[in-house]
Amino acid sequence: MADKQRLDRQSMCDRLAMEFQDGWIVNLGVGMPTLCSNYVDPDKFIITHSENGVIGYGPIATEGNEDRHLVNAGGQFVTPGPLMSIVHHADSFGIIRGGMVDVTVMGAYEVSENGDFANWRIPTRKGGGIGGAMDLAACAKRVFIAMEHTQRDGSPRVLNRCKLPITAPGVVKMLVTDLGLFEITPDGFVLREHAPGWNPEEIQELTEAKLIIPDDLREFRFRDQG
Amino acid sequence: MPMTSKVFETFDAAVAGVPDGVTIMVPGFGGVGLPRNLLAALHRQGAKGMTGISNNAGGMGDQVDVGILVEAGRMKKMICAFTAATHPSRPTPFVTMYNNDEVDAELVPQGTLAERIRAAAFGIGAFYTPTSVGTELAEGKEHREMNGRTYVLEYPLHADYALIRAWRADTFGNLQFRLTQRNFNPIMAMAAKTTIVEVEDAIVPVGELDADKIHVPGIYVNRLVKIPPDGIWE
Protein backbone atom coordinates (compact mmCIF):
# COMPACT_ATOMS: atom_id res chain seq x y z
CA MET A 1 0.00 0.00 0.00
CA ALA A 2 1.23 3.46 -0.90
CA ASP A 3 2.32 5.91 1.76
CA LYS A 4 -0.47 8.02 3.16
CA GLN A 5 -0.12 11.56 1.90
CA ARG A 6 -1.94 14.69 2.97
CA LEU A 7 -2.38 17.45 0.44
CA ASP A 8 -0.53 20.67 1.08
CA ARG A 9 -2.46 23.92 1.05
CA GLN A 10 -1.46 24.89 -2.47
CA SER A 11 -2.62 21.53 -3.86
CA MET A 12 -5.92 21.83 -2.00
CA CYS A 13 -6.53 25.25 -3.53
CA ASP A 14 -5.37 24.12 -6.98
CA ARG A 15 -7.96 21.36 -6.85
CA LEU A 16 -10.76 23.74 -5.87
CA ALA A 17 -9.70 26.23 -8.53
CA MET A 18 -10.07 23.46 -11.15
CA GLU A 19 -13.80 23.61 -10.41
CA PHE A 20 -14.07 27.27 -11.44
CA GLN A 21 -16.00 27.40 -14.70
CA ASP A 22 -15.41 29.55 -17.74
CA GLY A 23 -16.79 33.06 -17.20
CA TRP A 24 -17.23 32.80 -13.44
CA ILE A 25 -16.82 35.79 -11.13
CA VAL A 26 -14.66 34.46 -8.30
CA ASN A 27 -14.15 35.95 -4.83
CA LEU A 28 -11.26 34.55 -2.80
CA GLY A 29 -11.27 35.00 0.96
CA VAL A 30 -8.32 35.99 3.12
CA GLY A 31 -5.66 33.39 3.92
CA MET A 32 -5.50 29.97 2.30
CA PRO A 33 -8.11 30.72 -0.42
CA THR A 34 -5.86 33.35 -2.00
CA LEU A 35 -3.70 30.40 -3.09
CA CYS A 36 -6.47 29.57 -5.58
CA SER A 37 -5.26 32.56 -7.59
CA ASN A 38 -1.96 30.78 -8.27
CA TYR A 39 -3.79 28.18 -10.35
CA VAL A 40 -4.26 29.42 -13.88
CA ASP A 41 -6.19 27.46 -16.47
CA PRO A 42 -5.50 29.10 -19.84
CA ASP A 43 -8.67 27.56 -21.27
CA LYS A 44 -10.90 29.39 -18.81
CA PHE A 45 -11.80 33.06 -18.52
CA ILE A 46 -12.10 33.86 -14.81
CA ILE A 47 -13.04 37.27 -13.40
CA THR A 48 -11.72 38.09 -9.93
CA HIS A 49 -13.65 40.18 -7.43
CA SER A 50 -12.35 41.45 -4.12
CA GLU A 51 -14.59 42.94 -1.43
CA ASN A 52 -12.69 46.23 -1.34
CA GLY A 53 -14.16 47.08 -4.72
CA VAL A 54 -11.84 45.73 -7.39
CA ILE A 55 -13.10 43.60 -10.25
CA GLY A 56 -10.67 41.92 -12.63
CA TYR A 57 -7.39 42.29 -10.75
CA GLY A 58 -4.38 40.23 -11.76
CA PRO A 59 -1.83 38.08 -9.89
CA ILE A 60 -0.04 39.12 -6.69
CA ALA A 61 2.51 41.86 -7.48
CA THR A 62 6.15 40.85 -7.44
CA GLU A 63 8.51 42.79 -5.20
CA GLY A 64 9.27 46.19 -6.68
CA ASN A 65 6.17 46.13 -8.89
CA GLU A 66 3.62 47.04 -6.24
CA ASP A 67 1.15 49.85 -6.79
CA ARG A 68 0.49 51.19 -3.31
CA HIS A 69 -3.16 51.87 -4.16
CA LEU A 70 -4.04 48.38 -5.39
CA VAL A 71 -4.63 45.60 -2.84
CA ASN A 72 -6.83 42.50 -2.59
CA ALA A 73 -9.08 41.41 0.29
CA GLY A 74 -6.05 40.32 2.31
CA GLY A 75 -4.25 43.64 1.83
CA GLN A 76 -1.73 42.03 -0.55
CA PHE A 77 -0.55 44.15 -3.45
CA VAL A 78 -1.95 42.81 -6.71
CA THR A 79 -1.40 43.74 -10.33
CA PRO A 80 -3.99 45.41 -12.55
CA GLY A 81 -5.84 43.17 -14.97
CA PRO A 82 -6.81 44.24 -18.49
CA LEU A 83 -10.56 44.41 -17.74
CA MET A 84 -10.17 45.90 -14.27
CA SER A 85 -12.73 48.27 -12.78
CA ILE A 86 -13.03 49.90 -9.36
CA VAL A 87 -16.13 50.61 -7.28
CA HIS A 88 -16.64 51.83 -3.73
CA HIS A 89 -17.40 49.53 -0.82
CA ALA A 90 -21.20 49.76 -0.92
CA ASP A 91 -21.19 49.00 -4.65
CA SER A 92 -18.76 46.13 -4.09
CA PHE A 93 -21.16 44.53 -1.63
CA GLY A 94 -23.99 45.35 -4.03
CA ILE A 95 -22.16 43.05 -6.45
CA ILE A 96 -22.04 40.39 -3.73
CA ARG A 97 -25.56 40.84 -2.35
CA GLY A 98 -26.97 41.15 -5.84
CA GLY A 99 -25.87 37.61 -6.61
CA MET A 100 -23.17 38.41 -9.17
CA VAL A 101 -20.45 36.32 -7.50
CA ASP A 102 -20.43 32.78 -8.90
CA VAL A 103 -18.22 31.32 -6.20
CA THR A 104 -16.58 32.44 -3.00
CA VAL A 105 -13.77 30.40 -1.48
CA MET A 106 -13.21 30.66 2.26
CA GLY A 107 -11.40 28.98 5.07
CA ALA A 108 -13.40 27.54 7.98
CA TYR A 109 -13.14 26.02 11.46
CA GLU A 110 -16.00 23.57 10.84
CA VAL A 111 -18.31 22.38 8.07
CA SER A 112 -21.43 20.28 8.67
CA GLU A 113 -23.23 17.79 6.48
CA ASN A 114 -26.19 20.16 5.95
CA GLY A 115 -23.90 22.77 4.38
CA ASP A 116 -23.52 25.03 7.41
CA PHE A 117 -20.05 26.33 8.15
CA ALA A 118 -18.36 28.31 10.91
CA ASN A 119 -15.45 30.69 10.46
CA TRP A 120 -16.01 33.90 12.42
CA ARG A 121 -16.19 33.32 16.15
CA ILE A 122 -14.86 31.11 18.95
CA PRO A 123 -17.39 31.40 21.80
CA THR A 124 -14.73 31.20 24.51
CA ARG A 125 -13.25 34.41 23.12
CA LYS A 126 -14.98 37.77 23.10
CA GLY A 127 -16.05 39.23 19.76
CA GLY A 128 -15.50 37.86 16.31
CA GLY A 129 -14.00 38.53 12.92
CA ILE A 130 -16.57 38.62 10.17
CA GLY A 131 -15.23 40.92 7.51
CA GLY A 132 -17.21 40.21 4.36
CA ALA A 133 -17.67 36.49 5.07
CA MET A 134 -21.34 36.62 6.09
CA ASP A 135 -22.34 38.72 3.07
CA LEU A 136 -20.43 36.42 0.72
CA ALA A 137 -21.72 33.26 2.37
CA ALA A 138 -25.35 34.40 2.24
CA CYS A 139 -25.29 35.84 -1.26
CA ALA A 140 -22.69 34.19 -3.51
CA LYS A 141 -24.10 31.53 -5.84
CA ARG A 142 -21.73 28.92 -4.40
CA VAL A 143 -19.56 28.61 -1.31
CA PHE A 144 -16.42 26.47 -1.51
CA ILE A 145 -14.43 25.79 1.64
CA ALA A 146 -10.75 24.88 2.01
CA MET A 147 -9.66 23.67 5.47
CA GLU A 148 -7.60 21.06 7.29
CA HIS A 149 -9.61 17.86 7.74
CA THR A 150 -9.07 17.59 11.50
CA GLN A 151 -8.19 19.77 14.48
CA ARG A 152 -4.64 19.68 15.81
CA ASP A 153 -5.71 17.04 18.36
CA GLY A 154 -7.15 14.90 15.55
CA SER A 155 -10.82 15.58 16.32
CA PRO A 156 -13.05 16.12 13.31
CA ARG A 157 -13.95 19.44 11.71
CA VAL A 158 -16.43 17.84 9.30
CA LEU A 159 -19.44 17.40 11.57
CA ASN A 160 -23.10 16.42 11.69
CA ARG A 161 -23.84 19.91 13.01
CA CYS A 162 -21.43 22.78 13.61
CA LYS A 163 -20.56 23.31 17.28
CA LEU A 164 -19.33 26.87 16.70
CA PRO A 165 -21.60 29.79 15.73
CA ILE A 166 -22.26 29.48 12.02
CA THR A 167 -21.48 32.03 9.30
CA ALA A 168 -24.43 31.01 7.12
CA PRO A 169 -26.80 28.04 7.04
CA GLY A 170 -26.83 25.43 4.27
CA VAL A 171 -24.62 27.17 1.74
CA VAL A 172 -21.48 25.04 1.30
CA LYS A 173 -21.41 23.25 -2.04
CA MET A 174 -17.85 21.90 -2.07
CA LEU A 175 -15.14 21.26 0.49
CA VAL A 176 -11.50 20.41 -0.01
CA THR A 177 -9.38 19.17 2.86
CA ASP A 178 -5.94 17.64 3.02
CA LEU A 179 -7.67 14.23 2.83
CA GLY A 180 -10.43 14.64 0.27
CA LEU A 181 -12.66 16.55 -2.07
CA PHE A 182 -16.28 16.55 -0.89
CA GLU A 183 -19.50 17.65 -2.50
CA ILE A 184 -22.55 18.53 -0.41
CA THR A 185 -25.61 17.30 -2.25
CA PRO A 186 -29.31 17.01 -1.34
CA ASP A 187 -28.55 13.34 -0.57
CA GLY A 188 -25.66 14.11 1.76
CA PHE A 189 -21.93 14.51 2.02
CA VAL A 190 -20.23 12.81 -0.94
CA LEU A 191 -16.52 11.92 -0.96
CA ARG A 192 -15.49 12.54 -4.59
CA GLU A 193 -11.72 12.23 -4.39
CA HIS A 194 -9.25 11.06 -1.76
CA ALA A 195 -5.64 11.86 -0.93
CA PRO A 196 -3.04 9.32 -2.14
CA GLY A 197 -2.83 6.23 0.08
CA TRP A 198 -6.10 6.82 1.94
CA ASN A 199 -9.15 4.60 1.65
CA PRO A 200 -12.70 5.84 2.33
CA GLU A 201 -13.00 3.96 5.64
CA GLU A 202 -9.91 5.75 6.98
CA ILE A 203 -11.29 9.13 5.95
CA GLN A 204 -14.68 8.29 7.48
CA GLU A 205 -12.95 7.53 10.80
CA LEU A 206 -11.69 11.13 10.92
CA THR A 207 -15.08 12.54 9.89
CA GLU A 208 -18.15 12.86 12.09
CA ALA A 209 -20.57 13.40 9.20
CA LYS A 210 -21.64 10.22 7.42
CA LEU A 211 -19.91 10.06 4.05
CA ILE A 212 -21.50 8.80 0.87
CA ILE A 213 -18.93 6.79 -1.08
CA PRO A 214 -19.78 6.81 -4.79
CA ASP A 215 -18.73 4.08 -7.21
CA ASP A 216 -16.61 6.56 -9.16
CA LEU A 217 -14.54 7.63 -6.12
CA ARG A 218 -11.00 8.33 -7.30
CA GLU A 219 -7.69 9.64 -6.11
CA PHE A 220 -7.17 13.41 -6.21
CA ARG A 221 -7.12 14.48 -9.81
CA PHE A 222 -4.97 17.37 -10.97
CA ARG A 223 -4.94 18.91 -14.38
CA ASP A 224 -1.59 17.52 -15.47
CA GLN A 225 -2.88 14.03 -14.71
CA GLY A 226 -5.73 14.47 -17.21
CA MET B 1 -19.90 86.22 -3.90
CA PRO B 2 -16.77 84.10 -3.62
CA MET B 3 -17.12 80.80 -1.81
CA THR B 4 -15.48 80.40 1.56
CA SER B 5 -12.23 78.53 1.11
CA LYS B 6 -12.30 74.91 2.18
CA VAL B 7 -8.54 74.59 1.99
CA PHE B 8 -6.75 74.44 5.34
CA GLU B 9 -3.00 74.79 5.74
CA THR B 10 -2.56 72.16 8.43
CA PHE B 11 -4.25 68.99 9.66
CA ASP B 12 -4.35 70.45 13.16
CA ALA B 13 -6.34 73.46 11.94
CA ALA B 14 -8.73 71.16 10.04
CA VAL B 15 -9.63 69.12 13.14
CA ALA B 16 -9.40 71.97 15.69
CA GLY B 17 -13.12 72.18 16.41
CA VAL B 18 -13.97 68.50 16.79
CA PRO B 19 -15.75 68.24 20.17
CA ASP B 20 -15.83 65.34 22.64
CA GLY B 21 -18.47 62.66 22.20
CA VAL B 22 -18.85 62.82 18.43
CA THR B 23 -19.27 59.91 16.04
CA ILE B 24 -16.51 59.70 13.41
CA MET B 25 -16.22 57.61 10.25
CA VAL B 26 -12.77 56.36 9.28
CA PRO B 27 -12.31 54.65 5.90
CA GLY B 28 -9.45 52.42 4.74
CA PHE B 29 -8.99 48.80 3.72
CA GLY B 30 -5.81 46.76 3.64
CA GLY B 31 -3.79 49.82 4.62
CA VAL B 32 -5.00 51.81 1.60
CA GLY B 33 -7.17 54.94 1.69
CA LEU B 34 -6.69 55.63 5.40
CA PRO B 35 -6.71 59.27 6.57
CA ARG B 36 -3.53 58.78 8.59
CA ASN B 37 -2.60 62.46 8.87
CA LEU B 38 -6.04 63.52 10.08
CA LEU B 39 -6.06 60.67 12.62
CA ALA B 40 -2.67 61.79 13.93
CA ALA B 41 -4.00 65.37 14.16
CA LEU B 42 -7.17 64.28 15.98
CA HIS B 43 -4.96 62.31 18.36
CA ARG B 44 -2.96 65.48 19.09
CA GLN B 45 -6.17 67.52 19.38
CA GLY B 46 -7.46 65.33 22.21
CA ALA B 47 -11.19 64.86 21.54
CA LYS B 48 -12.48 61.97 23.65
CA GLY B 49 -15.59 59.88 24.33
CA MET B 50 -15.98 59.31 20.59
CA THR B 51 -17.70 56.52 18.66
CA GLY B 52 -15.83 55.21 15.62
CA ILE B 53 -17.24 53.60 12.48
CA SER B 54 -14.56 51.76 10.55
CA ASN B 55 -13.97 48.41 8.82
CA ASN B 56 -11.53 47.44 11.55
CA ALA B 57 -10.48 49.10 14.77
CA GLY B 58 -6.80 49.40 13.98
CA GLY B 59 -3.78 47.21 13.36
CA MET B 60 -0.88 46.20 15.55
CA GLY B 61 0.04 49.76 16.45
CA ASP B 62 3.05 50.00 14.13
CA GLN B 63 1.27 52.46 11.80
CA VAL B 64 -1.02 55.43 12.32
CA ASP B 65 -4.62 54.26 12.01
CA VAL B 66 -7.85 54.52 14.05
CA GLY B 67 -6.15 52.30 16.65
CA ILE B 68 -4.12 55.24 17.95
CA LEU B 69 -7.36 56.88 19.11
CA VAL B 70 -8.55 53.61 20.64
CA GLU B 71 -5.25 52.99 22.41
CA ALA B 72 -5.23 56.54 23.80
CA GLY B 73 -8.67 55.92 25.35
CA ARG B 74 -10.40 58.47 23.13
CA MET B 75 -12.97 56.04 21.72
CA LYS B 76 -15.82 54.79 23.88
CA LYS B 77 -17.12 52.49 21.13
CA MET B 78 -16.11 51.05 17.76
CA ILE B 79 -18.60 49.86 15.14
CA CYS B 80 -16.65 47.54 12.85
CA ALA B 81 -16.42 44.16 11.07
CA PHE B 82 -13.63 42.71 13.26
CA THR B 83 -13.67 42.62 17.06
CA ALA B 84 -11.44 39.57 17.62
CA ALA B 85 -7.84 38.97 16.66
CA THR B 86 -7.25 37.18 13.36
CA HIS B 87 -4.90 34.98 15.35
CA PRO B 88 -5.31 34.82 19.16
CA SER B 89 -1.57 35.16 19.69
CA ARG B 90 -1.59 38.52 17.91
CA PRO B 91 -4.27 40.73 19.50
CA THR B 92 -4.35 44.34 18.36
CA PRO B 93 -4.36 47.08 21.00
CA PHE B 94 -8.11 47.44 20.34
CA VAL B 95 -8.79 43.71 20.84
CA THR B 96 -6.86 43.71 24.12
CA MET B 97 -8.83 46.72 25.37
CA TYR B 98 -12.12 45.24 24.18
CA ASN B 99 -11.37 41.98 25.97
CA ASN B 100 -10.68 44.02 29.14
CA ASP B 101 -13.97 45.96 28.72
CA GLU B 102 -12.04 49.21 28.24
CA VAL B 103 -13.85 49.97 24.97
CA ASP B 104 -17.27 48.96 23.70
CA ALA B 105 -17.88 47.51 20.23
CA GLU B 106 -20.60 46.54 17.80
CA LEU B 107 -19.73 43.81 15.31
CA VAL B 108 -21.28 44.31 11.86
CA PRO B 109 -20.80 42.24 8.69
CA GLN B 110 -18.76 44.32 6.26
CA GLY B 111 -21.41 44.60 3.55
CA THR B 112 -24.05 45.53 6.10
CA LEU B 113 -21.65 48.11 7.51
CA ALA B 114 -21.14 49.63 4.06
CA GLU B 115 -24.86 49.61 3.29
CA ARG B 116 -25.77 51.15 6.66
CA ILE B 117 -23.34 53.99 5.88
CA ARG B 118 -24.74 54.33 2.36
CA ALA B 119 -28.30 54.35 3.74
CA ALA B 120 -27.41 57.26 6.02
CA ALA B 121 -25.94 59.16 3.09
CA PHE B 122 -28.92 58.43 0.85
CA GLY B 123 -31.73 59.22 3.30
CA ILE B 124 -32.93 55.64 3.64
CA GLY B 125 -34.76 54.89 6.91
CA ALA B 126 -33.81 51.21 7.10
CA PHE B 127 -33.29 48.27 4.76
CA TYR B 128 -33.62 44.50 4.67
CA THR B 129 -30.60 42.33 3.90
CA PRO B 130 -30.19 38.54 3.67
CA THR B 131 -26.75 38.78 5.31
CA SER B 132 -26.52 37.19 8.79
CA VAL B 133 -29.90 35.39 8.56
CA GLY B 134 -29.63 32.15 10.54
CA THR B 135 -26.66 33.33 12.59
CA GLU B 136 -26.14 34.74 16.09
CA LEU B 137 -25.87 38.24 14.64
CA ALA B 138 -29.48 38.17 13.44
CA GLU B 139 -30.86 37.39 16.89
CA GLY B 140 -33.27 40.04 18.12
CA LYS B 141 -33.52 41.71 14.73
CA GLU B 142 -36.75 42.06 12.79
CA HIS B 143 -37.02 39.31 10.15
CA ARG B 144 -39.17 39.44 7.06
CA GLU B 145 -39.75 36.98 4.27
CA MET B 146 -40.11 38.39 0.77
CA ASN B 147 -40.35 36.31 -2.39
CA GLY B 148 -39.31 33.21 -0.49
CA ARG B 149 -36.17 34.67 1.01
CA THR B 150 -35.63 35.78 4.60
CA TYR B 151 -34.10 39.16 5.40
CA VAL B 152 -33.18 41.10 8.55
CA LEU B 153 -33.84 44.77 9.12
CA GLU B 154 -30.81 47.05 9.47
CA TYR B 155 -30.65 50.75 10.26
CA PRO B 156 -28.45 53.54 8.89
CA LEU B 157 -25.21 54.66 10.54
CA HIS B 158 -24.91 58.42 10.75
CA ALA B 159 -21.83 60.36 11.77
CA ASP B 160 -20.81 63.83 12.81
CA TYR B 161 -17.45 63.69 11.04
CA ALA B 162 -15.78 61.69 8.29
CA LEU B 163 -12.01 61.75 7.91
CA ILE B 164 -11.24 61.03 4.26
CA ARG B 165 -8.14 60.24 2.19
CA ALA B 166 -8.40 61.23 -1.48
CA TRP B 167 -6.04 61.16 -4.42
CA ARG B 168 -6.91 64.55 -5.90
CA ALA B 169 -9.35 67.37 -5.17
CA ASP B 170 -10.26 70.80 -6.46
CA THR B 171 -10.68 73.76 -4.14
CA PHE B 172 -14.47 73.21 -4.02
CA GLY B 173 -13.88 69.71 -2.65
CA ASN B 174 -14.71 67.62 -5.69
CA LEU B 175 -12.80 64.39 -5.00
CA GLN B 176 -11.07 61.70 -7.01
CA PHE B 177 -9.70 58.43 -5.61
CA ARG B 178 -7.12 56.09 -7.10
CA LEU B 179 -7.76 52.32 -7.42
CA THR B 180 -8.65 50.53 -4.16
CA GLN B 181 -7.98 53.70 -2.20
CA ARG B 182 -11.66 54.41 -2.89
CA ASN B 183 -13.13 51.68 -0.59
CA PHE B 184 -15.28 53.29 2.14
CA ASN B 185 -14.21 56.86 1.33
CA PRO B 186 -17.08 58.01 -0.95
CA ILE B 187 -19.94 56.66 1.18
CA MET B 188 -18.41 57.98 4.41
CA ALA B 189 -17.75 61.39 2.85
CA MET B 190 -21.42 61.50 1.84
CA ALA B 191 -22.84 60.18 5.14
CA ALA B 192 -21.17 62.48 7.67
CA LYS B 193 -22.33 65.97 8.61
CA THR B 194 -18.78 67.35 8.35
CA THR B 195 -16.27 65.83 5.94
CA ILE B 196 -12.56 66.56 6.28
CA VAL B 197 -10.22 65.36 3.53
CA GLU B 198 -6.49 64.80 3.27
CA VAL B 199 -5.30 64.88 -0.35
CA GLU B 200 -2.33 62.98 -1.72
CA ASP B 201 -1.55 64.38 -5.15
CA ALA B 202 -2.88 67.92 -5.50
CA ILE B 203 -5.65 70.38 -4.66
CA VAL B 204 -6.24 72.05 -8.02
CA PRO B 205 -8.31 75.15 -8.92
CA VAL B 206 -11.98 74.57 -9.72
CA GLY B 207 -12.56 73.69 -13.35
CA GLU B 208 -9.42 71.59 -13.72
CA LEU B 209 -11.00 68.22 -12.86
CA ASP B 210 -13.08 66.47 -15.49
CA ALA B 211 -16.69 66.66 -14.21
CA ASP B 212 -17.29 63.13 -15.54
CA LYS B 213 -14.48 61.74 -13.40
CA ILE B 214 -15.46 62.99 -9.94
CA HIS B 215 -16.20 60.30 -7.34
CA VAL B 216 -17.57 62.60 -4.62
CA PRO B 217 -19.08 66.00 -5.45
CA GLY B 218 -17.68 68.89 -3.44
CA ILE B 219 -21.07 69.66 -1.90
CA TYR B 220 -20.29 66.89 0.60
CA VAL B 221 -16.83 68.20 1.49
CA ASN B 222 -16.12 70.82 4.13
CA ARG B 223 -12.37 70.93 4.67
CA LEU B 224 -9.33 69.98 2.59
CA VAL B 225 -5.65 69.64 3.46
CA LYS B 226 -2.86 68.73 1.03
CA ILE B 227 -0.50 66.13 2.51
CA PRO B 228 2.95 67.78 2.67
CA PRO B 229 6.09 65.87 1.62
CA ASP B 230 6.89 65.15 5.28
CA GLY B 231 3.30 63.97 6.01
CA ILE B 232 2.28 60.38 6.69
CA TRP B 233 2.08 58.65 3.31
CA GLU B 234 1.94 54.95 4.20
Interface residues (C-beta under 8 A of the other chain):
Chain A: S50 E51 N52 G53 V54 D67 R68 H69 L70 V71 N72 A73 G74 G75 Q76 P80 I86 V87 H88 H89 A90 S92 F93 I96 R97 R121 I122 R125 K126 G127 G128 G129 I130 G131 G132 A133 M134 D135 A138 C139 P165 I166 T167 A168 P169 G170
Chain B: F29 G30 G31 V32 G33 N55 A81 F82 T83 A84 A85 T86 P88 V95 Y98 N99 A105 L107 V108 P109 Q110 G111 T112 A114 E115 I117 R118 T129 P130 T131 S132 V133 G134 T135 E136 L137 W167 R178 L179 T180 Q181 R182 N183 F184 N185 P186 I187 H215 E234
